[in-house]
Every structure is written in structure tokens, then in C-alpha cells.
Amino acid sequence: MNNSLRTFMLLAALTAVFLVVGYFIGGTAGMLIALVLAGGMNLFSYWNADKIVLRMYGAVEVDERHPEALIRTYAADVLEMAQRAGLPPPKVYVIEGEQPNAFATGRNPQNAAVAATVGLLRMLDRREIRGVMAHELSHVRNRDTLTMTITATIAGAVSALANIGLFFGGDRDRPAGLIGTIALAILAPIAAALVQMAISRGREYEADKGGAEISGDPDALASALTRIEGWAHREPNHTAERNPATAQMFIINPLSGQGADNLFSTHPSTRNRVEALRRLAGRARPVIEGDRVTAVPTTRDRRKTGPWA
């Protein structure tokens, strides 16, 4: 409840930034126009953002009947873990790309989709892939996917609106004036990014915890995060570089593949995430039997202590 309230407040703050930009560019009329645009974007994002993101990244839907064994196993494991988590079966996608990464999207669990890159499926072992996809299913269960797509849409719109104001606003009749509009064009996207990142970082920790519970194997997710982090700095994700507002949707920041220093990060420190997972009490020992993976509880599984307890 506290996390949901915090997220709601941050979303309200992000919308407020959008309205302030509209006001300083066009006065009261500009704020009203921005309010209408914000409402329209939220509504549009609710129904269509998942389709747009999947199309943007060229995602291809797959299932357990796929001719390639690796993809067939990946799809079957996702559906098995979704059933274990009490979730409706999500659509499963694969994205061409060497950067190992994954994300979830969809407005609710009944319309959810998860996607993994070919690079991730080839680089990680089965335990690690299950750990990553359990993390994404946790996002679905927590309804983070809708929050992340809406924040990405509004944050991107704040930057676009600020740039419009820089080129077309700023005369003496506008509340901000020329200097104010220039300052706004610089500061508004930063403010929007800070709010967006605050939402994203908190959600990632929660999804790590939930993913460890779904897979029963926190060590696998910790290992996967470490390996993905190393390769994400080497393999660029060109689509993410062109659409940085979508970076928060991935399990590891895809923008790090550009090789440039980033002033802000949409994700918490991978080291902190790994340490929290490895401190998590109640670890399970995964056992692969045939085509199924089950978690065999250890004696520590009965304890209720841990970093998120």
C-alpha cells in the first residue's frame, strides 16, 4: 500500500511538471492545453503503449511450439512460472539484438506481455533466464507495467513540450519570458527524469524480491544481473538510444551500451540489487527434472526474515 501511494504521488508530481511547463510557455491557456494533453496521453498509453513498445523493438511473439529448442524452453518456463504465480498466461516475445535484456509491458495482468532479447537467451543458462523472467512476471503481478509505460509517455512529452516552448515560446507576453523558457527547456526534462527514475528504482527492488519468490531461486537472478550488467556496457541497444524514455522498462539500463557516462540512472545500482538478493533469507535449491524446473525448499525457506521482511 505504501509503495502504491508513493507511486501515485510521484505520478501526480510528473503530471504537475507537465502542467507547469504548459503554464510557463502559454499561461493559463497553455496549462489547460497541457492538462488535456496529459489526460489524452494517459488514456492513449493505457490502451496502446504496450503495442507501441513491442512494435518499436521489433518483438516477435513465440510459444512453446517454436522450432528452436532454446526459445521453446524459454516460452514454456515463462508460462509455467506465471501459473505458479497465479497470473494469466502472458504473451511471450523475442527481440533480435545482442544486448542481453528483458522487459514486461501491458496495462494489466490479463493483457501482459514479456520480452527477452536473443542476446539474453544465448548468454544466460536456464536458471538465470528463469530468474530474469520471474522478475518481469513480478512487474506484471505488481501492475508496474502500466505505471512504467505511463511515466515513460509523460516524461517524453515533458521534454518534447519544453523543446517546443524553446523554439516557439518565450516572448514578453508569456509568463516565463525568453530567459525563463530557456531555463525551463533545460530544467523541466531533468525534473521529469528525476521523478521517473524515483518511480523506476523503487519498482525494480520490489520486482527483484517478487521474482526471487516466483522462481524460488534468488541466486539465479543475482547471477543473471551481474552477467547482464557486464555485457550491457559492451552491446549498444540502438532503439533504446533513440527512445530513452523506455529505458526504465528493462531489467538493466539499456542506455549504458552507448558507452557514455549517464548523469542519471533509471535503475538502482546492480551491486546493491545483487547484495540484497544474496542476503534474502529462504533460498531454494532449483532442480530441473525433464522439461520442468521446480524449487526444493531448504530449511532456511521457513524463516521470515530478510532484507524485505
ZADO-1210 file (C-alpha; in nm, 4 decimals, padded with zeros to 6 digits):
<atoms>
<atom x="00.0000" y="00.0000" z="00.0000" code="MET" pos="1"/>
<atom x="00.2802" y="00.2429" z="00.0914" code="ASN" pos="2"/>
<atom x="00.4615" y="00.1686" z="-00.2356" code="ASN" pos="3"/>
<atom x="00.1407" y="00.2207" z="-00.4357" code="SER" pos="4"/>
<atom x="00.0718" y="00.5506" z="-00.2596" code="LEU" pos="5"/>
<atom x="00.4273" y="00.6659" z="-00.3220" code="ARG" pos="6"/>
<atom x="00.3996" y="00.5756" z="-00.6901" code="THR" pos="7"/>
<atom x="00.0673" y="00.7593" z="-00.7197" code="PHE" pos="8"/>
<atom x="00.2214" y="01.0704" z="-00.5642" code="MET" pos="9"/>
<atom x="00.5198" y="01.0545" z="-00.7984" code="LEU" pos="10"/>
<atom x="00.2902" y="01.0154" z="-01.0999" code="LEU" pos="11"/>
<atom x="00.0956" y="01.3197" z="-00.9803" code="ALA" pos="12"/>
<atom x="00.4243" y="01.5096" z="-00.9497" code="ALA" pos="13"/>
<atom x="00.5211" y="01.4098" z="-01.3039" code="LEU" pos="14"/>
<atom x="00.1870" y="01.5333" z="-01.4366" code="THR" pos="15"/>
<atom x="00.2337" y="01.8554" z="-01.2368" code="ALA" pos="16"/>
<atom x="00.5701" y="01.9131" z="-01.4064" code="VAL" pos="17"/>
<atom x="00.3959" y="01.8769" z="-01.7400" code="PHE" pos="18"/>
<atom x="00.1293" y="02.1315" z="-01.6399" code="LEU" pos="19"/>
<atom x="00.3885" y="02.3797" z="-01.5107" code="VAL" pos="20"/>
<atom x="00.5743" y="02.3605" z="-01.8411" code="VAL" pos="21"/>
<atom x="00.2478" y="02.4332" z="-02.0210" code="GLY" pos="22"/>
<atom x="00.1752" y="02.7301" z="-01.7942" code="TYR" pos="23"/>
<atom x="00.5139" y="02.8954" z="-01.8317" code="PHE" pos="24"/>
<atom x="00.5042" y="02.8521" z="-02.2065" code="ILE" pos="25"/>
<atom x="00.1461" y="02.9581" z="-02.2719" code="GLY" pos="26"/>
<atom x="-00.0036" y="03.0916" z="-01.9481" code="GLY" pos="27"/>
<atom x="-00.3358" y="02.9624" z="-01.8228" code="THR" pos="28"/>
<atom x="-00.4391" y="02.8556" z="-02.1708" code="ALA" pos="29"/>
<atom x="-00.1130" y="02.6654" z="-02.2081" code="GLY" pos="30"/>
<atom x="-00.1685" y="02.4876" z="-01.8767" code="MET" pos="31"/>
<atom x="-00.5187" y="02.3839" z="-01.9788" code="LEU" pos="32"/>
<atom x="-00.3900" y="02.2560" z="-02.3109" code="ILE" pos="33"/>
<atom x="-00.1181" y="02.0633" z="-02.1263" code="ALA" pos="34"/>
<atom x="-00.3813" y="01.9190" z="-01.8903" code="LEU" pos="35"/>
<atom x="-00.5879" y="01.7953" z="-02.1829" code="VAL" pos="36"/>
<atom x="-00.2767" y="01.6530" z="-02.3478" code="LEU" pos="37"/>
<atom x="-00.1698" y="01.4779" z="-02.0265" code="ALA" pos="38"/>
<atom x="-00.5127" y="01.3211" z="-01.9877" code="GLY" pos="39"/>
<atom x="-00.5158" y="01.2164" z="-02.3512" code="GLY" pos="40"/>
<atom x="-00.1685" y="01.0647" z="-02.3287" code="MET" pos="41"/>
<atom x="-00.2557" y="00.8727" z="-02.0135" code="ASN" pos="42"/>
<atom x="-00.5667" y="00.7319" z="-02.1821" code="LEU" pos="43"/>
<atom x="-00.3769" y="00.6508" z="-02.5005" code="PHE" pos="44"/>
<atom x="-00.0933" y="00.4905" z="-02.3014" code="SER" pos="45"/>
<atom x="-00.3406" y="00.2793" z="-02.1058" code="TYR" pos="46"/>
<atom x="-00.4755" y="00.1143" z="-02.4199" code="TRP" pos="47"/>
<atom x="-00.1862" y="00.1214" z="-02.6667" code="ASN" pos="48"/>
<atom x="00.1543" y="00.1735" z="-02.5046" code="ALA" pos="49"/>
<atom x="00.2332" y="-00.1984" z="-02.4852" code="ASP" pos="50"/>
<atom x="00.1676" y="-00.2482" z="-02.8572" code="LYS" pos="51"/>
<atom x="00.3753" y="00.0583" z="-02.9444" code="ILE" pos="52"/>
<atom x="00.6728" y="-00.0537" z="-02.7354" code="VAL" pos="53"/>
<atom x="00.6680" y="-00.4087" z="-02.8712" code="LEU" pos="54"/>
<atom x="00.6452" y="-00.2799" z="-03.2285" code="ARG" pos="55"/>
<atom x="00.9185" y="-00.0240" z="-03.1602" code="MET" pos="56"/>
<atom x="01.1600" y="-00.3016" z="-03.0599" code="TYR" pos="57"/>
<atom x="01.0528" y="-00.5407" z="-03.3358" code="GLY" pos="58"/>
<atom x="00.9349" y="-00.8025" z="-03.0861" code="ALA" pos="59"/>
<atom x="00.8118" y="-01.1339" z="-03.2322" code="VAL" pos="60"/>
<atom x="00.5611" y="-01.3477" z="-03.0412" code="GLU" pos="61"/>
<atom x="00.6687" y="-01.7060" z="-02.9664" code="VAL" pos="62"/>
<atom x="00.5300" y="-02.0032" z="-02.7753" code="ASP" pos="63"/>
<atom x="00.6297" y="-02.3487" z="-02.6531" code="GLU" pos="64"/>
<atom x="00.5767" y="-02.4900" z="-03.0047" code="ARG" pos="65"/>
<atom x="00.8620" y="-02.2837" z="-03.1507" code="HIS" pos="66"/>
<atom x="01.1022" y="-02.4946" z="-03.3647" code="PRO" pos="67"/>
<atom x="01.4122" y="-02.3688" z="-03.1782" code="GLU" pos="68"/>
<atom x="01.4598" y="-02.5580" z="-02.8517" code="ALA" pos="69"/>
<atom x="01.6059" y="-02.2594" z="-02.6647" code="LEU" pos="70"/>
<atom x="01.3080" y="-02.0378" z="-02.7404" code="ILE" pos="71"/>
<atom x="01.0633" y="-02.3224" z="-02.6839" code="ARG" pos="72"/>
<atom x="01.2030" y="-02.3819" z="-02.3355" code="THR" pos="73"/>
<atom x="01.2054" y="-02.0090" z="-02.2587" code="TYR" pos="74"/>
<atom x="00.8368" y="-01.9736" z="-02.3523" code="ALA" pos="75"/>
<atom x="00.7343" y="-02.2866" z="-02.1602" code="ALA" pos="76"/>
<atom x="00.9194" y="-02.1712" z="-01.8473" code="ASP" pos="77"/>
<atom x="00.7521" y="-01.8288" z="-01.8568" code="VAL" pos="78"/>
<atom x="00.4067" y="-01.9847" z="-01.8798" code="LEU" pos="79"/>
<atom x="00.4852" y="-02.2359" z="-01.6032" code="GLU" pos="80"/>
<atom x="00.6079" y="-01.9623" z="-01.3664" code="MET" pos="81"/>
<atom x="00.3084" y="-01.7424" z="-01.4489" code="ALA" pos="82"/>
<atom x="00.0792" y="-02.0271" z="-01.3489" code="GLN" pos="83"/>
<atom x="00.2786" y="-02.0767" z="-01.0289" code="ARG" pos="84"/>
<atom x="00.2424" y="-01.7038" z="-00.9502" code="ALA" pos="85"/>
<atom x="-00.1336" y="-01.7177" z="-01.0080" code="GLY" pos="86"/>
<atom x="-00.1148" y="-01.4989" z="-01.3197" code="LEU" pos="87"/>
<atom x="-00.2987" y="-01.5327" z="-01.6507" code="PRO" pos="88"/>
<atom x="-00.0616" y="-01.6617" z="-01.9226" code="PRO" pos="89"/>
<atom x="00.1198" y="-01.3594" z="-02.0717" code="PRO" pos="90"/>
<atom x="00.2191" y="-01.3259" z="-02.4338" code="LYS" pos="91"/>
<atom x="00.5857" y="-01.4148" z="-02.4799" code="VAL" pos="92"/>
<atom x="00.8118" y="-01.2271" z="-02.7219" code="TYR" pos="93"/>
<atom x="01.1667" y="-01.2405" z="-02.8519" code="VAL" pos="94"/>
<atom x="01.3620" y="-00.9352" z="-02.9666" code="ILE" pos="95"/>
<atom x="01.6510" y="-00.9517" z="-03.2117" code="GLU" pos="96"/>
<atom x="01.9511" y="-00.7887" z="-03.0512" code="GLY" pos="97"/>
<atom x="02.2797" y="-00.8868" z="-02.8926" code="GLU" pos="98"/>
<atom x="02.2419" y="-00.6760" z="-02.5779" code="GLN" pos="99"/>
<atom x="02.1109" y="-00.9130" z="-02.3080" code="PRO" pos="100"/>
<atom x="01.7970" y="-00.7562" z="-02.1645" code="ASN" pos="101"/>
<atom x="01.4264" y="-00.8105" z="-02.0990" code="ALA" pos="102"/>
<atom x="01.1124" y="-00.6166" z="-02.0116" code="PHE" pos="103"/>
<atom x="00.7416" y="-00.6561" z="-01.9377" code="ALA" pos="104"/>
<atom x="00.4557" y="-00.4431" z="-02.0630" code="THR" pos="105"/>
<atom x="00.0747" y="-00.4346" z="-02.0700" code="GLY" pos="106"/>
<atom x="-00.1989" y="-00.2434" z="-01.8901" code="ARG" pos="107"/>
<atom x="-00.2887" y="-00.5284" z="-01.6522" code="ASN" pos="108"/>
<atom x="-00.2078" y="-00.8969" z="-01.5883" code="PRO" pos="109"/>
<atom x="-00.4826" y="-01.0048" z="-01.8284" code="GLN" pos="110"/>
<atom x="-00.3148" y="-00.8129" z="-02.1137" code="ASN" pos="111"/>
<atom x="00.0502" y="-00.8557" z="-02.0221" code="ALA" pos="112"/>
<atom x="00.3482" y="-00.9395" z="-02.2383" code="ALA" pos="113"/>
<atom x="00.7089" y="-01.0234" z="-02.1536" code="VAL" pos="114"/>
<atom x="01.0008" y="-00.9966" z="-02.3923" code="ALA" pos="115"/>
<atom x="01.3638" y="-01.1076" z="-02.3900" code="ALA" pos="116"/>
<atom x="01.6406" y="-01.0344" z="-02.6366" code="THR" pos="117"/>
<atom x="01.8106" y="-01.3083" z="-02.8326" code="VAL" pos="118"/>
<atom x="02.1342" y="-01.1972" z="-02.6667" code="GLY" pos="119"/>
<atom x="01.9927" y="-01.2723" z="-02.3228" code="LEU" pos="120"/>
<atom x="01.8666" y="-01.6185" z="-02.4220" code="LEU" pos="121"/>
<atom x="02.2015" y="-01.7104" z="-02.5717" code="ARG" pos="122"/>
<atom x="02.4200" y="-01.5748" z="-02.2914" code="MET" pos="123"/>
<atom x="02.2423" y="-01.6962" z="-01.9764" code="LEU" pos="124"/>
<atom x="02.1767" y="-02.0504" z="-01.8622" code="ASP" pos="125"/>
<atom x="01.8257" y="-02.1779" z="-01.7976" code="ARG" pos="126"/>
<atom x="01.8256" y="-02.0969" z="-01.4251" code="ARG" pos="127"/>
<atom x="01.9327" y="-01.7390" z="-01.4934" code="GLU" pos="128"/>
<atom x="01.6770" y="-01.6904" z="-01.7706" code="ILE" pos="129"/>
<atom x="01.4066" y="-01.8133" z="-01.5347" code="ARG" pos="130"/>
<atom x="01.5282" y="-01.5685" z="-01.2706" code="GLY" pos="131"/>
<atom x="01.5109" y="-01.2771" z="-01.5152" code="VAL" pos="132"/>
<atom x="01.1668" y="-01.3671" z="-01.6452" code="MET" pos="133"/>
<atom x="01.0372" y="-01.4227" z="-01.2897" code="ALA" pos="134"/>
<atom x="01.1467" y="-01.0629" z="-01.2225" code="HIS" pos="135"/>
<atom x="00.9415" y="-00.9498" z="-01.5233" code="GLU" pos="136"/>
<atom x="00.6412" y="-01.1540" z="-01.4099" code="LEU" pos="137"/>
<atom x="00.6695" y="-00.9819" z="-01.0730" code="SER" pos="138"/>
<atom x="00.6344" y="-00.6494" z="-01.2555" code="HIS" pos="139"/>
<atom x="00.3169" y="-00.7879" z="-01.4129" code="VAL" pos="140"/>
<atom x="00.1808" y="-00.9105" z="-01.0787" code="ARG" pos="141"/>
<atom x="00.2534" y="-00.5728" z="-00.9161" code="ASN" pos="142"/>
<atom x="00.0924" y="-00.3900" z="-01.2123" code="ARG" pos="143"/>
<atom x="00.4159" y="-00.1983" z="-01.2635" code="ASP" pos="144"/>
<atom x="00.3892" y="-00.2293" z="-01.6404" code="THR" pos="145"/>
<atom x="00.1101" y="00.0269" z="-01.6678" code="LEU" pos="146"/>
<atom x="00.2901" y="00.2661" z="-01.4323" code="THR" pos="147"/>
<atom x="00.6138" y="00.2409" z="-01.6284" code="MET" pos="148"/>
<atom x="00.4540" y="00.2930" z="-01.9680" code="THR" pos="149"/>
<atom x="00.2571" y="00.5973" z="-01.8493" code="ILE" pos="150"/>
<atom x="00.5620" y="00.7556" z="-01.6843" code="THR" pos="151"/>
<atom x="00.7665" y="00.6940" z="-01.9985" code="ALA" pos="152"/>
<atom x="00.4983" y="00.8638" z="-02.2085" code="THR" pos="153"/>
<atom x="00.4617" y="01.1696" z="-01.9834" code="ILE" pos="154"/>
<atom x="00.8371" y="01.2094" z="-01.9279" code="ALA" pos="155"/>
<atom x="00.8950" y="01.2020" z="-02.3019" code="GLY" pos="156"/>
<atom x="00.6138" y="01.4519" z="-02.3534" code="ALA" pos="157"/>
<atom x="00.7617" y="01.6918" z="-02.0942" code="VAL" pos="158"/>
<atom x="01.0864" y="01.7024" z="-02.2895" code="SER" pos="159"/>
<atom x="00.9030" y="01.7494" z="-02.6184" code="ALA" pos="160"/>
<atom x="00.6836" y="02.0283" z="-02.4767" code="LEU" pos="161"/>
<atom x="00.9847" y="02.2056" z="-02.3271" code="ALA" pos="162"/>
<atom x="01.1611" y="02.1950" z="-02.6632" code="ASN" pos="163"/>
<atom x="00.8511" y="02.3325" z="-02.8353" code="ILE" pos="164"/>
<atom x="00.8482" y="02.6171" z="-02.5850" code="GLY" pos="165"/>
<atom x="01.2138" y="02.6886" z="-02.6558" code="LEU" pos="166"/>
<atom x="01.1508" y="02.7354" z="-03.0255" code="PHE" pos="167"/>
<atom x="00.8020" y="02.8846" z="-03.0295" code="PHE" pos="168"/>
<atom x="00.7525" y="03.0407" z="-02.6862" code="GLY" pos="169"/>
<atom x="00.9363" y="03.2860" z="-02.4675" code="GLY" pos="170"/>
<atom x="00.8080" y="03.6231" z="-02.5871" code="ASP" pos="171"/>
<atom x="00.7388" y="03.9010" z="-02.3389" code="ARG" pos="172"/>
<atom x="00.3715" y="03.8154" z="-02.3138" code="ASP" pos="173"/>
<atom x="00.4471" y="03.4637" z="-02.1900" code="ARG" pos="174"/>
<atom x="00.4841" y="03.4044" z="-01.8137" code="PRO" pos="175"/>
<atom x="00.8337" y="03.2618" z="-01.8480" code="ALA" pos="176"/>
<atom x="00.9819" y="03.5124" z="-02.0903" code="GLY" pos="177"/>
<atom x="01.2731" y="03.4216" z="-02.3143" code="LEU" pos="178"/>
<atom x="01.5240" y="03.3513" z="-02.0352" code="ILE" pos="179"/>
<atom x="01.2655" y="03.1623" z="-01.8327" code="GLY" pos="180"/>
<atom x="01.1700" y="02.9496" z="-02.1314" code="THR" pos="181"/>
<atom x="01.5344" y="02.8587" z="-02.1961" code="ILE" pos="182"/>
<atom x="01.5768" y="02.7636" z="-01.8297" code="ALA" pos="183"/>
<atom x="01.2541" y="02.5660" z="-01.8438" code="LEU" pos="184"/>
<atom x="01.3683" y="02.3776" z="-02.1523" code="ALA" pos="185"/>
<atom x="01.6723" y="02.2638" z="-01.9533" code="ILE" pos="186"/>
<atom x="01.5247" y="02.2077" z="-01.6073" code="LEU" pos="187"/>
<atom x="01.1827" y="02.0578" z="-01.6905" code="ALA" pos="188"/>
<atom x="01.3189" y="01.7407" z="-01.8583" code="PRO" pos="189"/>
<atom x="01.5609" y="01.6976" z="-01.5658" code="ILE" pos="190"/>
<atom x="01.2760" y="01.7271" z="-01.3149" code="ALA" pos="191"/>
<atom x="01.0658" y="01.4809" z="-01.5149" code="ALA" pos="192"/>
<atom x="01.3597" y="01.2397" z="-01.5362" code="ALA" pos="193"/>
<atom x="01.4191" y="01.2582" z="-01.1601" code="LEU" pos="194"/>
<atom x="01.0564" y="01.1713" z="-01.0868" code="VAL" pos="195"/>
<atom x="01.0574" y="00.8960" z="-01.3481" code="GLN" pos="196"/>
<atom x="01.3739" y="00.7456" z="-01.2032" code="MET" pos="197"/>
<atom x="01.2422" y="00.7598" z="-00.8472" code="ALA" pos="198"/>
<atom x="00.9425" y="00.5536" z="-00.9592" code="ILE" pos="199"/>
<atom x="01.1571" y="00.3092" z="-01.1555" code="SER" pos="200"/>
<atom x="01.4197" y="00.2419" z="-00.8874" code="ARG" pos="201"/>
<atom x="01.1643" y="00.1564" z="-00.6201" code="GLY" pos="202"/>
<atom x="00.9795" y="-00.0740" z="-00.8567" code="ARG" pos="203"/>
<atom x="01.2972" y="-00.2614" z="-00.9511" code="GLU" pos="204"/>
<atom x="01.3744" y="-00.3566" z="-00.5910" code="TYR" pos="205"/>
<atom x="01.0185" y="-00.4816" z="-00.5439" code="GLU" pos="206"/>
<atom x="01.0358" y="-00.6819" z="-00.8673" code="ALA" pos="207"/>
<atom x="01.3663" y="-00.8388" z="-00.7603" code="ASP" pos="208"/>
<atom x="01.2024" y="-00.9553" z="-00.4386" code="LYS" pos="209"/>
<atom x="00.8923" y="-01.0831" z="-00.6166" code="GLY" pos="210"/>
<atom x="01.0992" y="-01.2504" z="-00.8883" code="GLY" pos="211"/>
<atom x="01.3023" y="-01.4364" z="-00.6265" code="ALA" pos="212"/>
<atom x="00.9769" y="-01.5598" z="-00.4721" code="GLU" pos="213"/>
<atom x="00.8290" y="-01.6712" z="-00.8050" code="ILE" pos="214"/>
<atom x="01.1390" y="-01.8569" z="-00.9251" code="SER" pos="215"/>
<atom x="01.2370" y="-01.9784" z="-00.5784" code="GLY" pos="216"/>
<atom x="01.5983" y="-01.9045" z="-00.6734" code="ASP" pos="217"/>
<atom x="01.7279" y="-01.5565" z="-00.5768" code="PRO" pos="218"/>
<atom x="02.0862" y="-01.6597" z="-00.6530" code="ASP" pos="219"/>
<atom x="01.9942" y="-01.7205" z="-01.0184" code="ALA" pos="220"/>
<atom x="01.8571" y="-01.3667" z="-01.0562" code="LEU" pos="221"/>
<atom x="02.1625" y="-01.2236" z="-00.8784" code="ALA" pos="222"/>
<atom x="02.3932" y="-01.4130" z="-01.1140" code="SER" pos="223"/>
<atom x="02.1922" y="-01.3015" z="-01.4181" code="ALA" pos="224"/>
<atom x="02.2010" y="-00.9345" z="-01.3138" code="LEU" pos="225"/>
<atom x="02.5775" y="-00.9485" z="-01.2747" code="THR" pos="226"/>
<atom x="02.6306" y="-01.1030" z="-01.6173" code="ARG" pos="227"/>
<atom x="02.3807" y="-00.8759" z="-01.7929" code="ILE" pos="228"/>
<atom x="02.5368" y="-00.5658" z="-01.6364" code="GLU" pos="229"/>
<atom x="02.8776" y="-00.6600" z="-01.7751" code="GLY" pos="230"/>
<atom x="02.7534" y="-00.7138" z="-02.1295" code="TRP" pos="231"/>
<atom x="02.5151" y="-00.4163" z="-02.1363" code="ALA" pos="232"/>
<atom x="02.8187" y="-00.1874" z="-02.1403" code="HIS" pos="233"/>
<atom x="02.9538" y="-00.3603" z="-02.4499" code="ARG" pos="234"/>
<atom x="02.6479" y="-00.4102" z="-02.6708" code="GLU" pos="235"/>
<atom x="02.4501" y="-00.0970" z="-02.7686" code="PRO" pos="236"/>
<atom x="02.0712" y="-00.1009" z="-02.7898" code="ASN" pos="237"/>
<atom x="02.0151" y="00.1454" z="-03.0723" code="HIS" pos="238"/>
<atom x="01.6363" y="00.1520" z="-03.0373" code="THR" pos="239"/>
<atom x="01.6643" y="00.2404" z="-02.6691" code="ALA" pos="240"/>
<atom x="01.9188" y="00.5125" z="-02.7510" code="GLU" pos="241"/>
<atom x="01.6644" y="00.6683" z="-02.9879" code="ARG" pos="242"/>
<atom x="01.3853" y="00.6313" z="-02.7301" code="ASN" pos="243"/>
<atom x="01.5491" y="00.6853" z="-02.3879" code="PRO" pos="244"/>
<atom x="01.2140" y="00.7243" z="-02.2090" code="ALA" pos="245"/>
<atom x="01.1660" y="00.3470" z="-02.2496" code="THR" pos="246"/>
<atom x="01.4912" y="00.2627" z="-02.0687" code="ALA" pos="247"/>
<atom x="01.3155" y="00.2199" z="-01.7330" code="GLN" pos="248"/>
<atom x="01.1176" y="-00.0762" z="-01.8673" code="MET" pos="249"/>
<atom x="01.4236" y="-00.3024" z="-01.8997" code="PHE" pos="250"/>
<atom x="01.5702" y="-00.5136" z="-01.6219" code="ILE" pos="251"/>
<atom x="01.9098" y="-00.3411" z="-01.6732" code="ILE" pos="252"/>
<atom x="01.9526" y="00.0127" z="-01.8079" code="ASN" pos="253"/>
<atom x="01.9938" y="-00.0391" z="-02.1857" code="PRO" pos="254"/>
<atom x="02.1409" y="00.3076" z="-02.2407" code="LEU" pos="255"/>
<atom x="02.4708" y="00.2027" z="-02.0829" code="SER" pos="256"/>
<atom x="02.5502" y="00.0227" z="-02.4075" code="GLY" pos="257"/>
<atom x="02.6230" y="00.3600" z="-02.5680" code="GLN" pos="258"/>
<atom x="02.9488" y="00.3773" z="-02.3748" code="GLY" pos="259"/>
<atom x="02.8882" y="00.7309" z="-02.2468" code="ALA" pos="260"/>
<atom x="02.8526" y="00.8428" z="-01.8872" code="ASP" pos="261"/>
<atom x="02.4920" y="00.8929" z="-01.7786" code="ASN" pos="262"/>
<atom x="02.4088" y="01.1746" z="-01.5358" code="LEU" pos="263"/>
<atom x="02.1039" y="00.9882" z="-01.4106" code="PHE" pos="264"/>
<atom x="02.0079" y="00.6224" z="-01.3929" code="SER" pos="265"/>
<atom x="01.6607" y="00.4732" z="-01.4180" code="THR" pos="266"/>
<atom x="01.7794" y="00.1672" z="-01.2244" code="HIS" pos="267"/>
<atom x="01.9275" y="00.1142" z="-00.8793" code="PRO" pos="268"/>
<atom x="02.2863" y="00.0006" z="-00.8514" code="SER" pos="269"/>
<atom x="02.3241" y="-00.3549" z="-00.9763" code="THR" pos="270"/>
<atom x="02.5667" y="-00.4220" z="-00.6923" code="ARG" pos="271"/>
<atom x="02.3011" y="-00.3186" z="-00.4369" code="ASN" pos="272"/>
<atom x="02.0401" y="-00.5350" z="-00.6076" code="ARG" pos="273"/>
<atom x="02.2710" y="-00.8368" z="-00.6123" code="VAL" pos="274"/>
<atom x="02.3691" y="-00.7910" z="-00.2475" code="GLU" pos="275"/>
<atom x="02.0017" y="-00.7691" z="-00.1447" code="ALA" pos="276"/>
<atom x="01.9172" y="-01.0845" z="-00.3375" code="LEU" pos="277"/>
<atom x="02.2056" y="-01.2754" z="-00.1822" code="ARG" pos="278"/>
<atom x="02.1021" y="-01.1629" z="00.1646" code="ARG" pos="279"/>
<atom x="01.7471" y="-01.2708" z="00.1011" code="LEU" pos="280"/>
<atom x="01.6567" y="-01.5405" z="00.3503" code="ALA" pos="281"/>
<atom x="01.4686" y="-01.8520" z="00.2484" code="GLY" pos="282"/>
<atom x="01.6658" y="-01.9504" z="-00.0570" code="ARG" pos="283"/>
<atom x="01.5520" y="-02.2502" z="-00.2594" code="ALA" pos="284"/>
<atom x="01.7581" y="-02.5050" z="-00.4455" code="ARG" pos="285"/>
<atom x="01.6318" y="-02.5348" z="-00.8077" code="PRO" pos="286"/>
<atom x="01.6011" y="-02.8828" z="-00.9506" code="VAL" pos="287"/>
<atom x="01.5498" y="-02.9472" z="-01.3227" code="ILE" pos="288"/>
<atom x="01.3546" y="-03.2623" z="-01.3967" code="GLU" pos="289"/>
<atom x="01.2896" y="-03.3239" z="-01.7631" code="GLY" pos="290"/>
<atom x="01.1319" y="-03.0125" z="-01.9079" code="ASP" pos="291"/>
<atom x="01.0226" y="-02.8663" z="-01.5726" code="ARG" pos="292"/>
<atom x="01.2108" y="-02.6721" z="-01.3102" code="VAL" pos="293"/>
<atom x="01.0935" y="-02.6913" z="-00.9509" code="THR" pos="294"/>
<atom x="01.2240" y="-02.5271" z="-00.6382" code="ALA" pos="295"/>
<atom x="01.3053" y="-02.7548" z="-00.3473" code="VAL" pos="296"/>
<atom x="01.2838" y="-02.5557" z="-00.0212" code="PRO" pos="297"/>
<atom x="01.5764" y="-02.5634" z="00.2136" code="THR" pos="298"/>
<atom x="01.5484" y="-02.5376" z="00.5913" code="THR" pos="299"/>
<atom x="01.6027" y="-02.1631" z="00.5619" code="ARG" pos="300"/>
<atom x="01.2881" y="-02.1248" z="00.3477" code="ASP" pos="301"/>
<atom x="01.0737" y="-02.1326" z="00.6605" code="ARG" pos="302"/>
<atom x="01.2320" y="-01.8213" z="00.8039" code="ARG" pos="303"/>
<atom x="01.0506" y="-01.4916" z="00.7507" code="LYS" pos="304"/>
<atom x="01.3470" y="-01.2618" z="00.7895" code="THR" pos="305"/>
<atom x="01.5336" y="-01.0888" z="00.5096" code="GLY" pos="306"/>
<atom x="01.6099" y="-00.7505" z="00.3585" code="PRO" pos="307"/>
<atom x="01.2463" y="-00.7011" z="00.2502" code="TRP" pos="308"/>
<atom x="01.0768" y="-00.8601" z="00.5524" code="ALA" pos="309"/>
</atoms>
